[in-house]
Amino acid sequence: MKLVLASNNQGKLAELQSMFAPLGVELVRQGDLGVGEAEEPFRTFVENALTKARFASQHTGLPALADDAGMCVDAFGGLPGVDTAYYCTQFGYAKSDDNNVRALLEQMQGIANRRAAMVSTLVAVRSPQDPEPLIAVGRVVGEITTEPRGSNGFGFDPVMFIPEFGKTFAELPVEVKNANSHRGRSAAQMLALMRERWF
């Protein structure tokens, strides 16, 4: 089964492709099919993911999978949330993973409460009008380190310390990270939902 991934993020594609391989699902980035990015006007992960999935399905004629994910920092009232990818731009930095990490560490200087969650909301639709989208949410709670550690992963992985492992996501072997990350958890739920409802 071919499924369009409503993202052009190479890191997400690689992570999700390996997770969905057991179902015999082939993920294709929407950009590889000539589809641009959907608008993401909403303030919740689930609304944005649903919008992206419907957009990708509408423009390709394929079932679609979309992920909206982000960092939710307790000390910032859950922000940056849906604005995670562009977090650093509000502080004058160009959009990049490294600048996001830099901006977050600067904003957290002197803050004792370093608790944060990484959240991944996956939404899958069979068609643009699918009345019963599949929705899976994965959440991992950890703490923001004071400096980046490790070289695996992407995004905020180098500063997301996971107490149960005693390491940041970026310090974990890729297969351990994928199995225990927010995206790993949402993907496992999504696989179960697809097996139950679609296959």
Secondary structure, DSSP 8 states (H G I E B T S, - for coil): -EEEES---HHHHHHHHHHHGGGT-EEEEGGGGT--------SSHHHHHHHHHHHHHHHHSS-EEEEEEEEEEGGGTT-BGGGGGGGGGGGT--S-HHHHHHHHHHHTTT-S--EEEEEEEEEEESSTT-SS-EEEEEEEEEEE-SS---SSSSTTGGGEEETTTTEEGGGS-HHHHHHHSHHHHHHHHHHHHHHHHT-
